[in-house]
Amino acid sequence: MMNKNQIATAYFELAKYICNALSEIDGLSTFVPDKWEREAGGGGVTHTLENGRIIEKGGVAFSAVHGEVSEAMKKNLNMKGEQFFATGVSIVLHSRHPRHPIIHMNVRYFELDENTWWFGGGIDLTPHFIREQDAICFHQELKKYCDAFDSTFYPRFKPWADEYFFQPHRGESRGVGGIFFDHIGAESGHSRAELFHFCEGLGRLFPIVYGQQIEANPIVSQPSDEELLWQQIRRSRYVEFNLLHDRGTKFGIYSGGRTESILLSMPPQASWRYCFEPEPTSEEGITLNFLRNPPDWISLK
């Protein structure tokens, strides 16, 4: 039976694998590791890539932290217990070209007082300009992967992502969704080792689906000023979600995590335009309509 230390070691190796695979896709820059320690217990390695050919800013963060459940964690995270252990890998890529998407993934394992354990995670895609065929391809890959493990996972985890990655203050989705799951433990009918291997496989799928998005949108010209403006506006929505709603950000802050690693998901640049509303028939307007009225992408294939 896998224990927490074996899971943490495997997640560390997964982070290195993802860094190598993404560096090959970028073809110019590589990830630089930054090892850190948490004063209250544990630590991690944050890998960063900047100013690449494809990736303008990317982060692959591994962490394994432990310690007492603080009063802040009990109050703000509704955690009941005395000791916790958490390990995982979190990734955010901000692509350089507006025609290439933002993409996020994380897989995590959590123990509370050594008698309660669960896995969580997910992967979601945030294109600056939504193309139906790209969103459909992304969801097909996720469904195929989930179905090979458990046919109930995609129909369960896809709506979970739709609900989670929603901006209630904007009335729009963050992107085209993906899958999201949390507190998945023994009640799922799967062992700890089986659920770990599902999460590990999802991590290995990550550079594959990102590479597919890049290949589907080859760079043929420099972006226009209008495209760059829209990219920065969409990035600003990403910032809003992560600061207002993201559970991982909140857990990191309230557990006394490392601020630089927690806020690694922030884009290099973003823009807020007052009451900006694109023309409905423009690419920007069509993208916004998808975000406000998200379809079932699998049904569109």
N, C-alpha and C positions, 0 to 999 in steps of 0.2 A: 504493500500500500504506500502510495506517495505521501511524503510529509512536506511540511511547509518549506523546509530548507532545500529539498530537492526541487520543488516548484520554483523557488526563487532562483536557484542556479540555472534551471532550464529557461526561465524568462530572461536572465542575463544573456544567455547564449542566443536566444531569439532576437534580442535587441541588436546584437552584433551582426546576425544574419541579415536582418532588415537593413541595417546601415550599409552593408556591402552591396546588397541588391539595388538599393536606391542610388548609391554612388555610381553603379554601372549604368543605370538609366540616365542619370544626369550627364555623365561623361566628361565633366569638367572639374567639379569640386568634390571633396570627400568630407565625411563627418569627423569632427574633432571632439574627442571625449573630455568630459570635465567631471572628475570624481568628487563627490561631496559626502559629508557625514552629518547626520542629524544628532544634535546634542542630546535629545531625549531618548535616542535609540535608533540604530540603523543608519541607512544612507542610500546612495545610489550613484549612477553615472548618467549624466545628461550629454547626449551626442548632438552637436549642432552643425548645420551646413548653411553657409550664406553665399549669396552672389554666384550661384551655379548657373549652368546653361539652361536648365529647366526649372530648377528649384531656387526661388529667390531667398526663401528662408524655410528651413526645415529643422525639426527636432524629433529625436527618438530618445525618450527618457525611460530609464529603468530605475526602479526604486524597490527597496525592501526595508520597511520601517516597523518599529514595534514600540510598545510602552504602555503606560497607564492611559485609560480612557479619561480624559480631562473633563472638567465641568463644562468647558466650552463645547466639547464634542457631544456631551450628553444633551446639552441645551439646544445646540444648533443643528446637530445631526441625528437627534433622537436615538442615540446609542445607549444600550443597556448592557453594562458589563464593566469589568475592572481592567482587563488587559486586552490589547489588540495586537494583531500582526497583519500587515498588508504588503503585498508585493505585486508588481505588474509592469507593463510596458505601455507607454502612451506615445502616440505619434501625431503630429500635425505638419502638413506640408503646404506652404503657400507658394504656388507656382508663379513664375516670372511673367508669363504671357497671359493676358486676359482670357484667351481661348483654352487655357489649361486650368483645371479646377483646383480648389482647396480640397484636401481630403484628410480625414481624421480616423484614427483607430485607437482603441485601447483594450487590453485584456488585463484582468486583475483577479487576485485571490485574496480572500479575507478570512481571518480567524478571530473569534471573540472568546476569550477565556478558555481556549483550547478544546471546547466541546461544541462550538458552533462554527461552521465554515460554509463559504459559498464562493461562487465565481460570478464575475460580471464582465461587461465589455460591449463591444460593437464596432461597427465601421459605417461611416456615412460619407456621402459625396456632396460637395457644395460647388457646383459650377457657377462661374460668373455669368455665362451665357448658357442656358439650358438647351441642349439638343436631345430630342426624343430618343434617337437611336443610341446615344451614349448612356442615357439613364436606363434604358431597357437592358442594354448589355451589362451594365453594372449589377442590376437586380437579378438578371439571369445567372450570373456567376455566383452571387450570394445564395440564391435558391438552390442551385446545383450542389454547392458545398454543404449547405445545411441538410438537404434531402439525403445526402449520402451518409450522414450521421444519424439524423432523427427527422423523419418527415413532418413532425409537428413543430420543429423549431422555426422555420421560415414563416409560416402563417401566424406563429405566435410572436416572433421577434420583430417582424417587419412593422406591424401596427404599433408595437411598443416604441420603435424608432420614430414613427410618424408623430406619435404623441409627445415623445421626449424632445425631439429636435424641432419644436414649434415655438415661435416667438409670440406669446400672447399679447404683448404690448404693441406688436406690429400687425398681428393678424395674418402672419405668413410663416411658412416653413423656413428653416435655415437653408435647406438645399433640397435635394431629391430623395433624402432619407437613406435607408439602408437597413441594418438590423441593430437592435439594442437589447440587452438583457442584464438583469441584476438579481442578486440573491438567488442564484440557481445552485441548489445543493442536492443532497441525497434524495429529496422528495421528487426530483425529476426522473428518478428511475435509473440514473447513471451514477457510476462510482466517481470518486474524486479523480482517479487516474483518467477515466474516460472523458470527463469534463475538461480536465487539463489539456488532453490531446485535441479536443475540439477547439479550445482557445489557441493552442499553439499552431494548429493548422490554419486558423483564421489569420494569425499573424503572418504566416508564410504566404497566404493568399494576397496579403496587402500589396506588396510590390508588383504582383501580377496584374491586379485590377487597375492600379495606378498606371502601369506601363501601357495597358490597353487604352486608357483615356488619352494618354499622350500620343500614341500611334494613330488614334482616330482623328486627331487634330494636329496635323503637321504644321509647323511654323513656315509660312510662305512669305510673310511680310512683317514689317514692324507695326505694332499696334498704333491706332490713331489716338488722338487726344481724347476723343469721346469714349473709346474703349477703355482707356486707362482710368478715366474718371469713373466709369461704371464699375470697374474692378475695385476701386478704392471705396466706393459706396457700398458694394457688396461685402467688402472686408469689414466695413464699419458695423454691419449687421452681425458679422461673426464675433466681433469684439463684444457687442451688446449681449449676445447669448451667453458667451463664456463668463462674463462678469456678473450677469443677473441670474442665470438659471443653471449653469453647469454644476452637477454634483461633485465632479472630480475637483474642480477649482475650489469649491467650498470645503471639501474634505481636506485638501492640501493646506488651506489657510487655517482652518480650525484645529488641525492636528499638529500645527507648528512646523509645517513643511518648509522647504526651501523656496523662497519667493521667486527667484529667477527661473527655477524649473517649473513651478506652477504656472507662471505667466509666459511660458515658452510658446504657447499657442497664439499669442498676439501677432498680428501681421506686421511687416516692416513699416508699412504706411497704410493709412486709412483716411477717409474723408466723410464728413457729415455736411450735407447740403440741406438747407432749410426747405422743407416741403417739396423736395424734388420728386417729380412724377413724370416718368417718360411717356412718350407717345404710345398709345395702346398697340399700334401696329408695328412698332419698331422691335428690334431684337430684345432690347431692354424691357419693353412693355410686355412682350410675349413671355419672357423669363419671369417677370413679376406676376403675371397671371397664373403661371404654373405654380409659383410659390404660394399664391393666395388660394388657389383651387387645385391642390395636388391630385393627380390621377393615380390609379393603380398601374404602375409601370409595367408589371408583368402582363396585365390584360391587354396592353397596347401592342404587344409583339406580333 
